[in-house]
Amino acid sequence: MSKYQLGDQVKFLNQIGGGIVTKITDDFVFVQDDSGFDIPMQPEELIRMADQKGAGKLFNATMEEHLKGKGIPLPASLQANKAATQQPLTPEEEIKQLKSQVANLKDQVAKLKKQLSNVQQQNSRTLSDNILLQHETSPGEAEVDLHIDMLSERPGDLSAHEAFEIQMHYFRLCMNHAFTNKMKKVTFIHGVGKGILKDEILKELKQYDNIHFFDAPMSKYGVGATEVYFR
């Protein structure tokens, strides 16, 4: 849990500046500076100013007084900040400060990109572990359309037997993932056609002991879908 809270006034530890905490994530504390920009900072790069809200706590105290009261020497970086803020910044100093903030933002953006990449890779692995995620309609429930044009980019190039084998392979794959990931219900849309696909699906479903299956609601699917419930 972060030691910072929304609204806290903070100073940057290793550079001039500071602001108000506007957002807190697991990795960053976002600080809005005087220019109105939210700057992502790591918690250890910040020092919180004295709490101005709680009764019995320091009130209108500077960071120097706060640290001095605790017997903690003022860090060299804060001494530099203090000296720098006693007079207006020169144009050169202002440029240097802005360059420092830009460099810090680039560093934080690089870290965020790395974090995003890790999350995307993890989600990709999760999706491959449970193919039903892409068919999920609500938690624990999925709807799988087995029409061949939903499973193949070039259905017209397939023979009837090839199309049937692809459909059955995908059906079996979804059933395996449903058991592995403890799904509650999967609706398979197999269509009517000559009934071959439906008959084969029903034949295989009868081999399972721990499921129930029924015709899906006719008002929604006609007679071309089967609902499978997992115990």
trRosetta pair geometry for C-beta under 8 A, 3 or more apart (Angstrom, degrees):
i j d omega theta_ij theta_ji phi_ij phi_ji
2 5 7.7 161 102 -66 104 46
2 24 5.0 -125 31 -171 164 136
2 29 6.7 139 -154 -83 142 106
2 43 6.3 -159 -139 -93 93 135
3 43 6.9 107 35 -164 94 131
3 48 7.3 -123 120 -20 101 141
4 8 5.1 -122 -159 35 86 154
4 10 7.0 -14 -123 -65 129 136
4 21 5.2 177 164 -104 122 163
4 24 6.1 178 87 -98 103 130
4 29 5.2 48 55 -124 157 139
4 43 6.6 -156 -8 -124 118 99
4 46 7.1 14 -71 97 140 145
4 48 6.2 -176 -104 -81 87 123
5 8 5.2 114 58 -38 66 109
5 21 6.8 127 90 83 33 144
5 24 7.7 -58 -125 -30 24 148
6 21 5.7 -137 -124 109 34 98
6 22 6.8 44 -141 -142 88 22
6 23 7.4 29 -103 -79 99 27
6 24 6.9 -117 -62 -9 76 108
7 20 6.4 -23 -144 -170 32 105
7 21 6.4 -33 30 64 22 89
8 20 7.2 151 77 -155 39 58
8 21 4.4 25 50 12 88 126
8 48 5.3 -46 176 -136 128 109
8 49 7.4 159 174 41 77 78
8 51 7.8 -49 -123 -102 87 73
9 18 7.1 60 174 145 74 122
9 19 7.5 -121 -143 137 64 22
9 20 5.9 -34 -97 -97 62 68
9 21 7.9 -122 -65 -3 19 83
9 48 7.3 102 77 -164 51 64
9 49 4.1 -31 97 39 100 129
9 52 7.2 41 9 -7 125 120
10 18 5.4 -154 103 -160 54 103
10 19 6.8 -11 58 61 79 49
10 20 7.6 135 18 -111 80 19
10 21 6.1 69 -7 -49 121 95
10 29 7.4 49 10 131 170 138
10 31 5.9 -96 64 -113 119 129
10 46 4.5 -3 178 -172 136 116
10 47 6.4 149 -161 74 79 39
10 48 5.2 -46 -100 -102 85 50
10 49 6.3 -146 -89 -8 27 82
11 17 7.5 153 -154 102 63 36
11 18 3.9 -56 -109 -82 46 138
11 46 7.0 140 72 -160 42 65
11 47 4.9 -19 60 62 94 96
11 49 6.5 97 -21 -59 93 90
11 63 6.1 -51 3 -50 145 157
11 78 7.1 70 121 -115 146 99
11 81 6.8 106 -178 150 128 165
12 15 4.7 -32 125 63 138 78
12 16 7.0 33 62 92 121 10
12 17 5.1 28 9 74 127 79
12 18 5.5 -149 -9 -77 71 67
12 31 7.8 -178 -68 81 88 165
12 41 7.0 -136 -112 -119 88 150
12 45 6.6 -14 -151 151 73 90
12 46 6.6 -50 -108 -105 41 62
12 81 7.8 167 71 -101 80 143
13 44 7.6 -51 11 144 156 55
13 45 5.2 -143 29 -171 111 45
13 46 6.2 -123 -26 -77 97 11
13 47 5.5 111 -82 -24 87 97
13 75 7.1 2 -161 85 89 160
13 77 5.9 64 163 96 61 148
13 78 7.5 -47 -143 -58 55 89
14 45 6.3 -62 13 -149 105 90
14 77 5.5 -69 -110 -143 44 154
15 77 7.9 -32 -32 -172 25 119
15 97 7.2 131 173 -141 104 71
15 100 4.7 170 -139 147 137 137
15 101 7.1 171 134 -68 152 65
15 104 6.8 -112 7 -46 155 140
16 80 7.9 -100 -71 119 89 93
16 81 5.4 162 -109 -122 68 85
16 84 5.5 -80 -103 98 130 150
16 85 7.2 163 -149 -58 107 94
16 89 8.0 125 137 -89 160 129
16 97 5.1 -61 66 -118 120 114
16 100 7.4 95 34 66 81 150
17 33 5.8 -12 -177 -128 121 125
17 34 7.9 -120 -144 3 97 99
17 97 6.5 125 -41 -170 116 116
17 101 6.9 17 24 -78 165 116
18 31 6.9 -86 -170 177 48 140
18 33 7.2 137 91 -115 22 81
18 46 8.0 111 -129 -141 91 89
18 49 7.6 94 163 -40 152 114
19 31 4.4 127 64 165 107 93
19 32 4.9 -149 156 84 136 45
19 33 4.2 -114 -59 -93 137 42
19 34 6.8 -141 -97 -35 102 53
19 39 7.4 116 30 28 140 109
20 31 6.8 146 67 -156 28 67
20 32 5.2 -21 60 55 85 97
21 24 6.7 21 177 -59 118 97
21 29 5.8 -49 -127 -180 108 104
21 30 7.0 105 -156 74 60 56
21 31 6.0 -39 -91 -98 52 69
21 32 8.0 164 -103 12 4 80
22 30 5.2 -64 63 103 87 104
22 31 7.1 139 9 -122 87 18
22 32 4.8 63 -28 -24 131 111
22 38 5.5 -91 59 -115 136 113
23 29 7.7 162 88 -162 55 42
23 30 3.9 16 56 38 94 128
23 38 6.7 33 20 -162 115 138
24 28 7.8 -164 -147 97 42 53
24 29 5.5 -6 -112 -115 78 71
24 30 7.3 -133 -66 19 37 80
25 28 5.1 24 50 49 106 77
25 29 8.0 -153 31 -72 65 34
25 30 7.7 62 -4 -24 95 99
27 42 7.2 -50 166 -111 69 81
27 111 7.2 -165 154 142 137 121
27 115 6.5 -119 -2 -91 167 155
28 40 4.1 -14 -173 -165 147 99
28 41 6.4 122 -160 57 85 30
28 42 6.4 -66 -111 -84 63 47
28 108 6.7 80 -113 -155 136 118
28 112 7.7 -17 -30 -78 144 102
29 40 7.6 134 67 -156 34 53
29 41 5.3 -37 67 70 85 86
29 42 7.4 74 18 -173 87 10
29 43 5.5 95 -17 -85 123 67
29 46 6.0 -61 71 -4 142 155
30 38 4.5 11 176 179 115 107
30 39 6.8 152 -156 69 61 34
30 40 5.4 -31 -96 -92 76 59
30 41 7.5 146 -101 18 25 75
31 38 7.0 144 68 -155 28 56
31 39 5.1 -30 64 60 85 91
31 41 5.6 8 1 6 117 125
31 46 7.0 167 -58 -105 140 131
32 36 6.4 -13 -170 -152 104 31
32 37 6.8 168 -141 83 62 30
32 38 5.2 -31 -83 -91 76 66
32 39 7.6 155 -91 10 24 75
33 36 7.4 -51 72 9 63 20
33 37 5.8 -3 38 57 98 83
33 39 6.1 38 -24 -8 108 122
33 101 7.6 -41 -24 -128 164 146
39 101 6.6 -80 -114 -160 143 102
39 104 7.0 35 -174 106 120 121
39 105 6.4 -93 -138 -84 88 94
39 108 7.7 135 178 16 70 162
40 105 7.4 101 40 -127 85 65
40 108 4.2 158 84 173 109 146
40 112 7.0 57 91 -54 171 126
41 45 4.9 -127 -178 79 103 120
41 46 5.5 101 121 -51 137 109
41 104 7.4 -3 -100 166 83 127
41 108 7.1 -71 -82 -87 33 139
42 45 4.8 86 63 1 80 109
42 46 7.8 -168 91 -8 45 92
42 108 7.8 -163 -34 -104 81 98
43 46 6.1 -73 -159 35 38 107
47 63 6.2 71 125 -142 127 139
47 78 7.2 -18 27 -82 161 127
48 51 7.7 18 146 -61 119 73
49 52 7.8 7 113 -33 107 101
49 62 8.0 -62 -147 -155 99 35
49 63 5.8 -85 -116 -68 69 93
49 66 7.5 169 -164 -15 48 155
50 57 7.1 168 178 146 91 99
50 58 3.8 -81 -160 96 132 124
50 59 7.3 -137 131 -66 129 13
50 60 7.7 -40 80 48 134 9
50 61 4.1 68 -17 61 166 101
50 62 7.7 41 -5 51 120 5
50 63 7.2 -162 -26 -86 83 49
50 65 7.7 -24 -46 79 140 99
50 66 4.8 -164 -70 -80 101 130
51 54 5.3 15 128 19 131 103
51 57 4.8 -16 76 133 111 150
51 58 6.7 108 48 54 68 82
52 59 6.4 90 -137 -134 61 61
52 60 7.1 72 -121 -56 101 50
53 57 7.7 17 66 53 50 134
54 57 4.1 59 80 2 103 130
58 61 4.0 -52 173 12 118 139
58 65 7.4 156 -154 107 134 108
58 66 5.7 -78 -31 -100 180 93
58 69 7.4 174 -88 36 127 160
61 65 4.5 -122 -169 84 98 125
61 66 5.2 118 123 -59 125 85
61 69 7.8 -30 -166 -9 150 138
62 65 4.9 97 54 7 77 99
62 66 7.0 -137 97 -6 41 88
63 66 5.3 -53 -146 36 36 116
63 67 6.2 29 159 -13 69 105
63 74 7.9 106 119 -127 93 99
63 78 6.5 -115 110 -157 133 139
64 67 6.2 -58 -148 40 27 103
64 68 6.0 28 155 -20 64 112
64 74 5.5 -4 -124 -96 82 133
64 78 7.4 171 -78 143 80 125
64 82 6.6 54 -57 -96 128 145
65 68 5.5 -55 -140 40 29 113
65 69 6.1 34 158 -25 64 105
66 69 6.0 -56 -153 31 25 111
66 70 6.9 8 153 -4 59 108
67 70 5.9 -67 -154 44 35 103
67 72 4.4 -89 -168 75 88 102
67 73 7.4 -34 151 94 123 13
67 74 5.7 127 88 -86 146 67
68 71 7.5 42 -177 -73 34 24
68 72 7.5 -100 -69 54 22 62
68 74 7.3 -12 -60 -50 84 97
74 78 5.3 -115 179 84 91 120
74 79 5.5 111 120 -62 115 89
74 82 7.6 -6 172 -15 144 143
75 78 4.7 89 63 8 85 101
75 79 7.0 -145 99 -8 45 85
76 79 5.4 -51 -149 32 36 116
76 80 6.5 37 152 -19 65 101
77 80 5.7 -53 -155 34 33 112
77 81 6.5 35 147 -20 65 105
78 81 5.2 -49 -145 36 40 115
78 82 6.1 45 153 -25 68 101
79 82 5.6 -49 -147 32 30 113
79 83 6.5 28 154 -16 63 105
80 83 5.9 -55 -149 37 31 109
80 84 6.2 29 154 -19 65 110
81 84 5.7 -60 -146 38 29 110
81 85 6.1 17 161 -13 67 112
82 85 6.2 -64 -145 40 25 102
82 86 6.9 39 154 -39 60 100
83 86 6.0 -45 -158 8 32 117
84 87 7.9 -95 -178 50 33 73
84 89 7.2 26 173 -92 96 87
84 93 7.0 179 -155 -170 111 138
89 93 4.2 -137 -163 93 92 116
89 94 4.5 120 122 -61 131 82
89 97 6.6 -50 -139 -8 157 138
90 93 4.6 92 49 8 77 103
90 94 6.9 -141 91 -7 38 86
91 94 5.7 -55 -146 36 31 112
91 95 6.4 32 155 -19 65 104
92 95 5.8 -54 -151 35 30 111
92 96 6.3 31 151 -20 64 106
93 96 5.5 -52 -147 36 34 114
93 97 6.3 37 152 -22 66 103
94 97 5.6 -51 -148 34 32 112
94 98 6.4 29 153 -17 64 105
95 98 5.8 -56 -148 38 31 109
95 99 6.2 32 153 -20 65 107
96 99 5.7 -54 -147 37 30 112
96 100 6.4 34 152 -23 63 105
97 100 5.6 -55 -153 33 31 114
97 101 6.6 29 151 -17 65 104
98 101 5.6 -53 -149 36 35 111
98 102 6.3 37 151 -20 66 104
99 102 5.6 -52 -147 36 33 113
99 103 6.3 36 153 -20 65 104
100 103 5.7 -52 -148 35 31 112
100 104 6.4 31 152 -18 63 106
101 104 5.6 -54 -148 37 33 112
101 105 6.3 35 152 -21 65 104
102 105 5.6 -53 -148 35 32 112
102 106 6.5 35 152 -21 64 102
103 106 5.7 -52 -151 32 32 112
103 107 6.6 33 151 -19 63 104
104 107 5.6 -53 -152 34 34 113
104 108 6.4 30 152 -16 67 106
105 108 5.7 -56 -146 39 33 109
105 109 6.1 37 153 -22 67 105
106 109 5.6 -52 -145 35 30 113
106 110 6.4 34 154 -21 63 103
107 110 5.8 -52 -153 32 30 112
107 111 6.6 28 150 -16 63 105
108 111 5.6 -54 -151 37 36 112
108 112 6.3 36 151 -20 67 105
109 112 5.6 -53 -146 38 33 112
109 113 6.3 36 153 -22 65 103
110 113 5.7 -51 -148 34 30 112
110 114 6.6 31 152 -18 62 104
111 114 5.7 -53 -151 35 33 112
111 115 6.4 33 150 -19 65 105
112 115 5.5 -52 -147 37 34 113
112 116 6.2 38 152 -22 66 104
113 116 5.5 -51 -146 35 32 113
113 117 6.4 36 153 -21 64 104
114 117 5.6 -51 -149 33 32 113
114 118 6.6 33 152 -20 63 103
115 118 5.7 -53 -152 34 33 112
115 119 6.5 31 152 -18 65 105
116 119 5.7 -56 -149 37 32 110
116 120 6.2 32 154 -19 66 107
117 120 5.7 -55 -146 37 30 111
117 121 6.3 30 155 -18 65 106
118 121 5.8 -55 -149 36 30 110
118 122 6.3 29 153 -19 64 107
119 122 5.7 -55 -148 37 31 111
119 123 6.2 30 154 -18 66 106
120 123 5.7 -54 -145 38 31 110
120 124 6.2 36 153 -23 64 105
121 124 5.5 -52 -148 33 31 115
121 125 6.6 31 153 -17 64 102
122 125 5.8 -53 -152 35 33 109
122 126 6.4 34 149 -21 65 106
123 126 5.4 -52 -146 36 35 115
123 127 6.3 38 154 -22 66 103
124 127 5.8 -51 -148 33 31 111
124 128 6.5 26 154 -15 63 105
125 128 5.8 -58 -150 39 32 108
125 129 6.3 31 152 -20 66 108
126 129 5.6 -59 -150 37 31 111
126 130 6.6 -24 166 28 66 102
126 133 7.0 69 131 -46 92 163
127 130 6.8 -86 -143 63 25 69
127 131 7.4 61 169 -103 66 41
127 133 5.4 -110 -121 60 69 138
127 134 6.8 59 -154 -43 107 98
128 131 7.5 12 -146 -71 29 74
129 180 7.9 -129 168 126 82 136
129 181 7.8 123 131 -74 88 116
130 133 5.0 86 104 -30 101 100
130 177 5.4 132 -140 -169 57 115
130 180 7.3 -151 -97 92 85 111
130 181 4.7 67 -116 -68 123 153
131 134 6.7 -44 179 24 56 104
131 135 7.7 31 133 3 71 108
131 173 6.2 12 38 141 154 111
131 174 6.5 -99 86 -95 115 67
131 177 5.2 -138 35 -53 85 168
132 135 5.3 -68 -156 51 57 104
132 136 6.2 86 142 -62 78 81
132 142 4.4 -93 -172 -64 105 167
132 144 7.4 -68 -120 -66 83 113
132 174 6.0 103 -77 -146 97 84
132 177 5.1 173 -15 116 104 126
132 178 6.2 94 -53 -76 155 71
132 181 6.6 -158 45 58 124 144
132 183 6.2 -44 119 -76 167 141
132 186 6.8 -83 -130 -105 133 120
133 136 5.5 -23 -150 -17 36 120
135 142 4.2 67 107 -171 99 109
135 143 5.8 -147 174 63 97 47
135 144 5.0 5 -154 -81 162 71
135 174 7.6 -4 33 -129 154 124
135 186 7.9 50 112 -141 131 96
136 139 7.5 23 -175 -95 123 27
136 141 6.9 103 -155 80 68 50
136 142 5.0 -54 -94 -94 46 87
137 141 5.3 -55 59 108 94 99
137 142 6.2 149 2 -120 83 28
137 143 5.1 52 -40 -6 128 105
138 141 4.8 17 59 48 84 115
140 182 7.5 -48 -124 118 97 75
140 183 5.6 147 -165 -151 60 53
140 184 3.9 45 153 2 116 108
140 185 7.1 64 133 22 84 71
141 183 7.1 123 -88 -170 28 96
141 184 5.8 -43 -68 66 76 100
141 185 4.7 3 -119 64 91 94
141 186 7.3 -180 -157 -79 52 42
141 187 7.9 29 -179 -8 93 94
142 174 7.6 -145 102 -164 141 115
142 178 7.5 -130 36 -97 128 100
142 183 6.4 -49 6 -144 108 141
142 185 7.6 -179 31 98 57 59
142 186 4.9 -6 65 -117 94 82
142 187 7.3 -157 100 29 51 69
143 186 7.5 171 -85 -162 27 57
143 187 4.6 -11 -116 63 75 107
143 189 6.9 39 177 -22 90 109
144 170 7.5 -178 176 141 129 107
144 171 7.7 146 117 -106 143 60
144 174 5.3 -1 -81 -128 166 165
144 186 6.2 12 -1 -179 112 105
144 187 7.0 172 26 85 66 53
144 188 5.3 -18 70 -110 102 63
144 189 6.8 -165 94 20 48 78
145 150 4.5 90 103 -2 109 177
145 189 4.5 -19 -115 61 61 124
146 150 7.2 -151 -153 62 4 123
146 151 7.0 8 -154 -36 47 131
146 167 4.9 79 177 -153 106 100
146 170 6.4 168 -123 85 87 122
146 171 6.2 15 -107 -68 137 97
146 188 5.9 22 -21 -174 123 92
146 189 6.1 -180 18 79 76 60
146 190 5.0 -3 58 -102 130 62
146 191 7.5 -126 77 2 88 91
146 197 6.8 174 119 170 133 140
147 150 4.9 84 69 3 82 107
147 151 7.5 176 90 -2 43 93
147 189 6.9 -33 -22 113 90 103
147 191 5.8 87 -86 -37 91 128
148 151 5.7 -71 -147 46 41 103
148 152 5.6 -13 172 22 81 113
148 155 4.5 119 123 -131 106 123
148 158 6.7 -132 -180 62 141 146
148 163 4.4 -25 -105 -156 148 111
148 166 6.6 85 -129 78 91 126
148 167 6.2 -70 -81 -61 79 107
149 152 6.9 -67 -112 58 27 78
149 155 4.7 -74 -85 -14 65 152
151 155 8.0 89 63 -86 73 105
151 166 5.5 153 123 143 134 117
151 167 6.6 173 23 -88 162 62
151 170 5.6 -110 -125 -37 137 160
152 155 4.7 124 79 -76 115 70
152 158 6.2 19 135 -28 173 139
152 163 7.3 -97 1 -117 147 80
152 166 6.2 22 -54 154 115 167
154 157 4.4 14 137 12 112 119
154 158 7.4 136 107 -25 74 88
155 158 5.7 -56 -161 23 47 115
155 163 6.6 57 -154 -109 89 118
158 162 4.2 -136 -164 91 95 119
158 163 4.5 118 122 -59 133 85
158 166 7.2 -54 -141 -2 156 137
159 162 4.6 95 50 6 77 103
159 163 7.0 -144 89 -5 40 86
160 163 5.8 -55 -149 37 30 112
160 164 6.3 33 153 -21 64 107
161 164 5.6 -54 -148 36 31 114
161 165 6.4 32 154 -20 65 105
162 165 5.8 -54 -149 35 31 111
162 166 6.6 32 153 -18 64 104
163 166 5.8 -55 -152 35 32 111
163 167 6.4 31 152 -19 65 107
164 167 5.7 -57 -149 37 31 112
164 168 6.3 24 157 -14 66 108
164 196 6.7 -44 -117 117 130 125
164 197 6.4 -147 -129 -84 84 89
164 200 7.8 87 -172 18 108 160
165 168 5.9 -56 -143 41 29 107
165 169 6.1 33 156 -23 64 108
166 169 5.8 -55 -146 35 28 113
166 170 6.4 24 157 -16 63 107
167 170 6.0 -59 -150 37 28 107
167 171 6.3 32 151 -22 64 107
167 190 7.6 97 177 -133 130 88
167 197 5.7 -37 121 -130 150 125
168 171 5.4 -49 -145 34 35 116
168 172 6.4 33 157 -17 66 104
168 197 7.5 -146 -63 -137 83 82
168 200 6.3 -52 -99 125 120 137
168 201 7.8 -150 -112 -75 77 75
169 172 6.0 -57 -150 37 29 108
169 173 6.3 31 151 -21 64 108
170 173 5.5 -51 -145 36 34 115
170 174 6.3 35 155 -19 66 105
171 174 5.9 -59 -151 36 28 109
171 175 6.5 28 152 -20 64 106
171 188 6.4 45 -125 -134 100 142
171 201 5.9 -114 -160 -110 157 102
171 204 7.6 114 124 66 127 150
172 175 5.6 -53 -148 35 34 113
172 176 6.4 36 154 -20 66 103
172 204 7.5 -87 -87 173 89 159
173 176 5.9 -54 -152 34 30 111
173 177 6.5 24 153 -13 64 108
174 177 5.7 -57 -146 41 32 109
174 178 6.2 41 152 -28 65 105
174 186 6.3 157 152 -174 114 155
174 188 7.5 144 90 -92 148 104
175 178 5.5 -50 -147 30 31 117
175 179 6.8 27 156 -14 63 102
175 186 7.6 -152 -93 61 55 155
175 204 8.0 -121 -41 131 168 124
175 228 7.6 -48 -110 126 91 168
176 179 6.1 -58 -156 37 31 106
176 180 6.2 26 152 -17 66 112
177 180 5.5 -55 -139 41 35 112
177 181 5.7 4 169 6 70 115
177 183 7.7 54 118 -22 72 126
178 181 6.7 -70 -135 52 19 89
178 183 4.1 -68 -151 34 77 130
178 186 5.2 -79 -101 -27 140 139
178 228 7.4 40 159 103 169 126
178 230 6.0 -176 152 -54 108 146
179 182 7.6 23 -177 -72 28 39
179 183 7.7 -50 -47 27 24 90
179 230 6.8 -168 -92 -139 60 139
182 230 7.4 -173 -161 113 42 138
183 186 5.8 42 131 -46 148 99
183 230 5.6 92 84 21 73 143
184 229 7.0 -19 162 -148 62 72
184 230 6.2 -140 -142 50 20 93
185 227 6.2 -11 -168 -171 109 97
185 228 6.8 155 -154 81 57 52
185 229 5.3 -18 -101 -103 86 65
185 230 7.1 -155 -73 11 37 81
186 227 7.7 159 85 -155 39 52
186 228 5.0 -12 62 59 84 105
186 230 7.7 46 0 -25 94 110
187 216 5.4 70 -146 -97 113 135
187 221 7.6 -149 177 -68 127 151
187 225 5.7 21 176 172 99 122
187 226 7.2 170 -154 86 58 38
187 227 5.0 -25 -102 -101 81 71
187 228 7.5 180 -85 19 31 71
188 201 6.3 -160 109 -163 152 151
188 225 6.4 171 87 -155 47 72
188 226 5.2 -8 58 59 97 88
188 228 6.8 39 -8 -9 104 112
189 216 7.9 -39 -89 19 69 159
189 221 6.4 -140 -113 -141 93 119
189 224 6.3 38 -163 126 73 95
189 225 4.5 -29 -104 -99 61 104
190 197 4.8 -165 -176 117 114 115
190 198 4.9 149 103 -78 139 75
190 201 5.8 -128 -76 -4 157 153
190 224 6.2 -149 70 -180 58 73
190 225 6.7 147 18 -104 70 43
190 226 6.7 10 5 6 118 101
191 197 7.0 47 58 61 90 136
191 198 7.7 -130 76 -48 52 105
191 224 4.5 -6 -128 -157 22 125
192 195 6.7 -20 -178 -70 58 70
192 198 7.4 -9 -127 -24 36 141
192 222 7.2 -68 -45 121 116 126
192 223 6.0 60 -91 84 109 95
192 224 4.9 -81 -41 -87 73 100
193 196 7.0 -61 108 25 119 83
193 197 6.6 57 52 17 137 109
193 198 8.0 166 51 -8 95 103
195 198 5.2 -62 -155 49 60 113
195 199 5.4 63 148 -28 86 105
196 199 5.9 -57 -147 36 26 110
196 200 6.4 21 158 -16 63 109
197 200 6.0 -60 -149 37 29 107
197 201 6.3 29 155 -19 65 108
198 201 5.7 -57 -147 36 31 111
198 202 6.3 27 157 -15 66 107
198 224 7.6 -113 -75 -141 129 53
198 226 7.2 141 -143 -32 88 122
199 202 5.9 -57 -147 39 29 108
199 203 6.2 34 152 -25 64 107
200 203 5.4 -50 -147 33 32 117
200 204 6.6 27 156 -14 64 104
201 204 6.0 -60 -152 38 30 105
201 205 6.2 31 152 -22 66 108
201 226 6.4 171 121 32 132 150
202 205 5.5 -52 -142 35 33 114
202 206 6.6 40 157 -26 63 102
202 213 7.5 -167 -122 106 71 140
202 226 7.0 -165 -77 -101 84 159
203 206 6.1 -55 -159 26 27 113
203 207 7.7 30 145 -24 56 101
204 207 5.7 -49 -165 19 44 116
204 208 7.9 41 145 -20 65 96
205 208 6.0 -51 -166 22 47 110
205 211 6.7 -97 -164 92 89 135
205 213 4.9 -21 172 8 146 158
205 226 7.4 -123 -41 147 162 146
205 228 6.5 -133 -128 -106 126 116
208 211 4.6 25 113 21 133 113
210 230 7.0 34 128 -158 91 68
210 231 4.7 -111 -177 38 83 116
211 228 5.6 -11 -177 -172 131 94
211 229 6.3 148 -165 76 72 52
211 230 5.6 -32 -107 -101 88 55
211 231 6.7 -137 -85 -8 35 86
212 228 7.6 156 82 -157 44 48
212 229 4.5 -10 61 58 92 109
212 231 7.6 90 -11 -54 89 91
213 226 5.7 22 179 170 113 108
213 227 6.4 172 -150 88 63 52
213 228 4.6 -17 -99 -103 101 67
213 229 7.0 -174 -78 17 46 71
214 226 7.2 168 85 -158 30 70
214 227 5.3 -11 61 58 80 101
214 229 7.9 21 6 -7 96 108
215 218 7.2 16 139 -59 120 83
215 223 6.8 -32 -156 -141 127 66
215 225 7.5 99 -169 83 60 59
215 226 6.3 -57 -111 -107 39 64
215 227 7.5 30 114 14 14 88
216 220 6.7 -82 145 74 107 106
216 221 4.4 33 97 31 124 149
216 225 3.7 -23 27 99 140 105
216 226 6.1 -130 -24 -88 91 9
216 227 4.8 121 -87 -36 77 93
217 220 4.7 57 85 19 106 104
217 221 6.4 111 72 17 59 93
218 221 6.8 -84 -122 64 25 69
218 222 6.0 20 -157 -147 67 18
218 223 6.3 5 -118 -67 95 64
220 225 7.9 -51 99 43 92 144
221 224 5.7 -134 161 64 91 73
221 225 3.6 -63 178 20 154 126
222 225 7.6 102 59 4 67 90
